[in-house]
Every structure is written in C-alpha cells, then in structure tokens.
Amino acid sequence: MPKKNLTRNKLPKPEARQALLNTRRNARMARSAHAYVRGNTSKFYEWLDGIEGHKLPEGPAIWICGDCHTGNLGPVADAQGRVEIQIRDLDQTVIGNPAHDLIRLGLSLATAARGSDLPGVTTVRMMEALADGYERAFDEAAGDADIHAEKPEAVRVVMKEAVRRSWRHLAEERIEDLEPTIPLGPRFWPLAKTERREIEALFEKGSLARLATMLRGAGDEADVDVLDAAYWVKGCSSLGRLRYAVLLDIDGAALDGDDLCLMDIKEAAPAAAPRYSGVRMPRDNAERVVEGARHLSPSLGERMRAARLSDRGVVIRELLPQDMKLTIEQLTRDEAMKAARFLALVVGNAHARQMDSAQRKAWLTELRRNRSKTLNAPGWLWTSIVELVSSHAAGYLEHCRRYATEREGS
C-alpha cells in the first residue's frame, strides 16, 4: 500500500489546521534569532517606529519589498528561463520608504553575523559594505552597477545549482515523487472537497490557464487539467494562511511522461509594512502583491496572477526549477562583507529601476549625508540596526520562554 494512504488518516482535517500551524510556526521561530527575525515582520516595524528620537529620511515613493531579509532573495527564472538574483517574496510589498528595505536587510545580515559568532567589528564593516553596495545602484558616475561582481560563495553555489536544475530536481525536492500526484505527509495535507472543487474551477478560467501554458510554450487553446492538489505547509510567514500546491497537466503531456506543471497558490494578507500616504495602490491584496512584483522583480512578476479563492485574494504562480531560496546562515568575516555588499546592490537595483535620474541623484545625496569619521554608512542605518538587534534579541528570548512553557504544559 502506498505510503500516503498509510498516513492519510493521521493527517489533519481542514478545520484542525490552524492550531497545528500555529504550533509549527512558534517552533520554527524558536530555532534561532535569525529565524525569529524572518518570521516577525510586524514586530520589526513596531520596534522601528518606537526608537526614541529616531527619524528616517523619506526616500522616493516607490514599490519596496517590505520584508527584505536574506531569505526573501534568491535565484528567480523569467518566462524564458533566464536566471537572476532578485527579491522572491513580495507579500509585504507597498509603495513606501526604500530606507525600510535597507534597514530590514541590514538587521537580517547583522543577526546572521551574530549567529555565526562574528565579532561586533565585523558587523560594523558589514553595514558599511551594505551602504556601499546599495549606493552603487544609484551612482551614475560609477556606470552600470555590476550585479555579478563580488558574489559571495553562498550566492555562487546557489546560482550554479539553479542554472542546471530540471523538473526532476523540483519534483524530488518539493513533492518527492515523479508521479502525477502530491504525496500527503508532513508538508502536504488533504483538502476538503469544497477546496478541491474551487481549485479546479479556478484553472478553468482562461487567464489562469494561459499562465500555465505561457511558460510551457503551449498555445492558448491547450487543455489544462488539475491532476492533484493539497494544502501546502510552508515557511513561518505564510503558516496559517491559505497555501496550496497544484499539479497541472498541459495537453496530456504529464500522462505522456513529459514535465508536470507545479502551481503555487498563496493567500495575500494585508501588509504590515507602512505605505506612504496619498499614493495609489491596488486595494485587493493579491493585486498589490503582483503589481509590486512587476516593479521590483520583473522576472517573477510576469509569472504571477491575482485571483479570488474562497472569497480571499490569492497569488498564483508556477514554480520553476530555478526558483531557489538563498540560505545565509553561517558566515565567515570575508563572506559577511561580500554578502552585505552584493545583496544590497540587488535591492538597490530593484529600487533604482523605478526612479528617474533626478530621483536617483537626490536619494544618493541623502544616503551620503552626515557621515561620521568612524562609520562610512548613514547614521540612521547604524542606529536602527543597533536598536533593532537589541529589541529582537529580547523578543526572541521571550518567544523561546513562552514556547518552552507551552511545551511543558502540553
């Protein structure tokens, strides 16, 4: 008997998901201070706003990531298969202050440095490298910012792997099988009948069927069938929201032994990142995420669509083998500086492409203001990082205390 049939009766029913997801999220965030930072966007903005006497510069009104930590950057393929390092998670995207993305990335890197037992002096140098990499994206005198220069080892390794990956790698990694089914277990849970029907109806719509056929080079008239679907248990930030994995068959190709099509359906929740007042953004959260992606990460944005499912806004995209998460957990001193400079350049380029020449020049001038003799980085950036590292360290320990207490009482 197949393994998934043996475990199916032990898997949670749809109405029992939320409590289990909350427990899993708390466990993941207790693993490390870096994991706690990644899973706590709302606290980031709460603590940033609470820094006494602290004022950030107001950058140009552009689309920002809103949750710009290292885990939300990585290789992304466009519809033609070209691979670049870009922002890969846009759940929190808003038209807001670009300084927020720079600070969020700096906090993530500083936390990774602490987890790698690097000395505080290295964190200082990382923030200087962060500022340098970000500013290069706006400096017209420097010419085109070379996105391929000085890649840290972690980036080089993941890029090489991304370029050579095929559907087989994706299937083995995500669904652990090459058969046209999704194996139920710890990562994939069964659907209610109503969920399955709604998902099947979703891909009967021409606009969403074309999303799948576009990436496969199939014509608009190609038949798109749902082979299987399951609730997908994913990372900290999305636990508790609707999340589905869907296997599609395009014109019978899967039954003929060709590649399958794996779609990701993700609920779009309200953003915790603060938006600028007086700017116009889509009111629907899914449409907001797609629009932000098109500005910040064009390779990803062209592969995404907004839709409604169970009366909630969802974002749909096909997962390609080249889409990978950039994992930066352990850093050497040299790699820490390279990672900070390179990733800041990636984010800077995403910001700069939305600005005209005058805006880029003005923002660069602001970034270079009020430098001290002891720190070659904006003072507001350093103050933010110092205060936030302290707040998150305390918050992380308190989270671990509550988690340990809950486990003892269960």
C-alpha positions in Angstrom: 0.0 0.0 0.0 1.4 3.5 -0.9 2.9 5.4 2.0 0.5 8.3 1.6 -2.5 6.0 2.2 -1.0 4.7 5.4 -0.6 8.3 6.8 -3.7 9.9 5.4 -6.0 9.1 8.4 -3.4 10.7 10.7 -3.2 14.0 8.8 -5.2 17.0 10.0 -8.6 17.8 8.6 -9.1 21.3 7.2 -10.8 22.5 10.4 -7.9 21.3 12.5 -5.1 23.0 10.6 -4.9 26.3 12.3 -3.8 25.1 15.8 -1.2 22.8 14.3 0.1 25.6 12.1 0.5 28.0 15.0 2.4 25.4 16.9 4.7 24.7 14.0 5.3 28.5 13.4 6.3 29.0 17.0 8.7 26.1 16.9 10.4 27.4 13.7 10.8 30.8 15.2 12.3 29.4 18.3 15.1 27.7 16.3 17.3 30.7 16.1 17.3 34.5 16.4 17.7 34.7 12.6 14.6 32.6 12.1 12.7 34.8 14.6 13.7 37.9 12.6 12.5 36.3 9.4 9.1 35.4 10.8 8.3 38.6 12.6 7.7 41.4 10.2 5.1 43.2 12.2 7.4 43.4 15.2 10.1 44.9 13.0 8.0 47.9 12.1 6.6 48.2 15.6 10.1 48.4 17.1 11.5 50.5 14.3 8.7 53.1 14.9 9.4 53.0 18.6 13.0 54.0 18.5 13.1 57.2 20.6 14.2 60.4 18.8 14.9 58.4 15.7 13.9 59.9 12.3 14.5 58.2 8.9 14.9 60.1 5.7 11.9 59.9 3.4 13.1 58.3 0.1 11.2 58.5 -3.2 7.7 56.9 -3.2 8.5 53.5 -4.9 7.5 49.9 -4.5 9.5 48.3 -1.7 9.7 44.7 -0.7 8.6 45.5 2.9 10.1 42.3 4.2 13.6 42.4 2.8 15.5 39.8 4.7 18.1 37.4 3.2 15.6 34.5 2.9 13.5 36.6 0.6 16.2 37.0 -2.0 17.5 34.3 -4.4 17.6 33.0 -7.9 14.5 33.6 -9.9 13.8 32.5 -13.5 11.9 34.5 -16.1 9.5 33.1 -18.6 12.4 32.4 -21.0 14.4 30.5 -18.4 17.0 33.3 -17.7 18.1 33.3 -14.0 18.9 36.3 -11.9 19.2 37.0 -8.1 16.1 39.0 -7.3 13.6 39.6 -4.5 11.5 36.5 -4.4 8.8 37.1 -1.8 6.6 40.2 -2.2 3.9 39.5 0.4 4.6 42.8 2.2 5.2 45.0 -0.8 3.8 48.5 -0.7 4.7 51.9 -2.1 6.7 53.2 0.7 10.1 54.3 2.0 13.1 52.5 0.5 15.0 53.0 3.7 12.8 50.3 5.3 14.1 47.7 2.9 17.7 48.7 3.6 17.3 48.5 7.4 15.4 45.2 7.2 18.2 43.6 5.1 20.8 45.1 7.5 19.0 43.6 10.5 18.9 40.2 8.8 22.6 40.2 8.0 23.5 41.5 11.5 21.5 38.7 13.1 23.2 36.1 10.8 26.6 37.6 11.8 25.8 37.1 15.5 24.6 33.6 14.8 28.0 32.9 13.1 29.9 34.2 16.2 31.5 37.0 14.2 32.8 39.9 16.3 31.0 43.2 16.5 33.6 44.9 14.4 32.6 42.7 11.5 29.0 43.8 11.9 30.2 47.4 11.6 32.1 46.6 8.4 29.1 44.7 7.1 26.9 47.8 7.5 29.5 49.9 5.6 29.5 47.3 2.9 25.7 47.3 2.9 25.7 51.0 2.4 28.3 50.9 -0.3 26.5 48.2 -2.3 23.2 49.9 -2.1 24.6 53.3 -3.1 26.3 51.9 -6.2 22.9 51.2 -7.7 22.2 55.0 -7.7 25.6 56.3 -8.6 25.5 57.1 -12.4 29.2 58.1 -12.2 30.0 54.5 -11.4 28.4 53.3 -14.5 26.1 50.3 -14.6 26.1 48.6 -11.2 27.6 45.2 -11.8 25.2 42.7 -10.3 27.6 39.8 -11.0 30.6 41.3 -9.2 31.9 40.1 -5.9 29.3 37.4 -5.4 29.6 35.7 -2.0 30.2 31.9 -2.1 26.7 31.1 -1.0 25.3 33.1 -4.0 27.7 31.5 -6.5 26.8 28.0 -5.3 23.1 28.5 -5.4 23.3 30.2 -8.9 25.2 27.3 -10.3 22.7 24.8 -8.9 19.7 26.9 -10.1 21.0 27.1 -13.7 21.4 23.3 -14.0 18.2 22.3 -12.3 15.4 20.5 -14.1 11.8 19.4 -13.4 13.2 16.2 -11.8 15.1 18.3 -9.2 12.0 20.3 -8.4 9.8 17.2 -8.2 12.2 15.4 -5.9 12.7 18.5 -3.7 9.1 19.7 -3.5 6.9 16.7 -3.9 9.4 13.8 -3.5 7.9 11.9 -6.5 7.9 12.0 -10.3 4.4 10.5 -10.4 1.5 12.9 -11.2 0.3 13.0 -7.6 1.2 15.0 -4.5 2.3 12.7 -1.6 0.4 13.6 1.6 2.5 13.8 4.7 4.2 16.5 6.9 4.4 19.0 4.1 1.2 18.3 2.2 -2.2 17.9 3.9 -5.5 16.7 2.4 -8.1 19.2 1.1 -11.8 19.5 1.8 -14.0 18.6 -1.1 -15.1 22.2 -1.5 -11.4 23.3 -1.7 -10.7 20.8 -4.4 -13.7 21.9 -6.4 -12.8 25.6 -6.1 -9.2 25.0 -7.2 -10.4 23.0 -10.3 -12.9 25.8 -11.1 -10.0 28.4 -10.8 -8.0 26.8 -13.6 -11.0 26.6 -15.9 -10.6 30.4 -16.2 -8.8 31.3 -19.4 -6.5 33.9 -17.8 -5.1 31.4 -15.3 -4.9 28.5 -17.8 -2.8 30.8 -20.0 -0.4 31.4 -17.1 0.5 27.7 -17.2 0.5 27.3 -21.0 2.7 30.5 -21.4 5.6 29.1 -19.6 5.3 25.8 -21.4 5.2 27.3 -24.9 1.8 25.8 -25.4 -1.0 27.7 -27.3 -3.9 29.4 -25.6 -6.2 26.6 -26.7 -4.2 23.9 -24.9 -6.2 21.9 -22.3 -5.3 22.4 -18.7 -6.4 19.8 -16.2 -5.9 19.6 -12.4 -4.2 16.3 -11.6 -3.8 16.7 -7.9 -3.9 19.4 -5.2 -3.0 19.7 -1.5 -2.7 22.1 1.3 1.0 23.2 1.5 2.7 23.7 4.8 5.3 26.4 4.1 7.5 28.9 6.0 6.9 31.0 9.1 5.4 34.0 7.4 2.8 32.1 5.5 1.8 29.5 8.1 -1.9 29.9 8.9 -2.8 31.4 5.5 -4.3 29.6 2.5 -1.5 27.8 0.7 -1.9 25.2 -1.9 0.2 23.1 -4.3 -1.5 22.2 -7.5 -0.2 19.8 -10.2 -1.5 20.6 -13.7 -1.4 18.6 -16.9 -1.0 20.6 -20.1 -2.5 18.9 -23.2 -1.8 15.4 -21.7 1.9 15.9 -21.5 2.2 14.5 -18.0 0.5 11.3 -19.0 2.9 11.0 -21.9 5.8 11.3 -19.5 6.8 14.9 -20.0 7.2 17.6 -17.4 4.4 18.4 -15.0 3.3 21.9 -14.0 3.5 22.7 -10.3 1.5 25.8 -9.3 1.7 27.7 -6.0 -1.5 29.3 -4.7 -0.8 31.7 -1.8 -3.2 33.9 0.2 -2.3 37.6 0.1 -2.8 39.1 3.5 -2.7 42.8 4.4 0.8 44.2 4.5 2.4 45.1 7.8 4.9 47.4 6.0 3.8 51.1 6.2 2.8 52.7 2.9 3.2 56.3 2.0 0.1 58.4 2.5 -1.5 59.8 -0.7 -0.2 57.1 -3.0 -2.5 54.9 -5.1 -2.1 51.1 -4.8 -4.5 48.3 -5.7 -6.9 47.7 -2.8 -7.0 44.0 -3.4 -4.0 42.5 -1.6 -3.3 39.9 -4.3 -3.3 42.6 -7.0 -1.0 44.7 -4.7 1.5 41.8 -4.5 1.5 41.2 -8.2 1.9 44.9 -9.0 4.8 45.2 -6.6 6.5 42.1 -8.0 6.3 43.6 -11.5 8.2 46.6 -10.4 10.7 45.0 -8.0 11.3 41.6 -9.6 10.2 41.6 -13.2 11.3 38.0 -13.8 8.9 36.9 -11.1 6.1 39.5 -11.7 5.5 38.3 -15.2 4.8 34.8 -13.9 2.3 35.8 -11.3 -1.5 36.4 -11.4 -4.0 37.6 -8.8 -7.3 35.7 -8.3 -10.0 35.0 -5.8 -10.4 31.7 -3.9 -12.8 31.1 -1.0 -13.6 34.8 -1.2 -9.9 35.6 -0.4 -7.3 37.2 -2.6 -4.6 34.8 -3.7 -1.5 35.0 -5.8 -0.8 32.2 -8.3 2.5 31.3 -10.0 4.1 28.3 -11.5 7.2 27.1 -9.6 10.2 26.7 -11.9 13.2 24.5 -11.0 15.4 27.6 -11.0 13.5 29.3 -8.2 15.5 28.7 -5.1 15.9 30.2 -1.6 19.2 31.9 -0.7 20.3 30.5 2.6 22.8 32.6 4.5 23.1 31.1 8.0 26.9 30.7 8.7 29.2 33.5 7.5 33.0 34.0 7.6 34.2 37.5 8.0 35.1 37.9 4.3 31.8 36.3 3.1 29.8 38.6 5.5 31.1 41.7 3.8 30.6 40.3 0.3 27.1 39.1 1.1 26.1 42.5 2.5 27.5 44.4 -0.5 26.1 42.1 -3.1 22.6 41.7 -1.6 22.3 45.5 -1.0 23.2 46.0 -4.7 20.4 43.6 -5.7 17.9 45.6 -3.6 19.3 48.9 -4.8 18.9 47.9 -8.4 15.3 46.9 -7.7 14.7 50.4 -6.2 16.7 52.4 -8.7 14.9 51.0 -11.8 11.7 52.7 -10.5 13.3 56.2 -10.2 14.2 58.7 -12.8 17.7 60.3 -12.9 16.8 63.2 -10.7 15.3 60.9 -8.0 18.3 58.6 -8.0 20.7 61.6 -7.6 18.6 63.1 -4.8 18.3 59.8 -3.0 22.1 59.1 -3.3 22.8 62.5 -1.9 20.6 61.8 1.1 22.2 58.4 1.7 25.7 60.0 1.8 24.7 62.8 4.2 26.0 63.2 7.7 28.7 60.5 7.7 30.9 60.4 10.7 34.7 59.9 10.8 34.2 56.5 12.4 31.4 55.0 10.2 31.1 55.1 6.5 27.4 54.5 6.5 24.3 56.6 7.2 23.9 57.3 10.9 20.2 56.4 10.8 21.0 53.0 9.4 23.5 52.2 12.2 21.2 53.5 14.9 18.4 51.4 13.5 20.4 48.2 13.4 21.8 48.6 16.9 18.3 49.3 18.4 16.6 46.5 16.4 19.2 43.9 17.1 18.7 44.6 20.8 14.9 44.5 20.6 14.8 41.4 18.5 17.2 39.6 20.8 15.0 40.3 23.8 11.9 39.4 21.8 13.4 36.1 20.7 14.3 35.1 24.2 10.8 35.9 25.4 9.3 33.9 22.5 11.5 31.0 23.5 10.3 31.3 27.1 6.7 31.2 26.0 7.3 28.3 23.6 9.1 26.3 26.3 6.3 26.9 28.8 3.6 25.9 26.3 5.5 22.6 25.5 5.8 21.8 29.2 2.1 22.3 29.7 1.1 20.3 26.7 
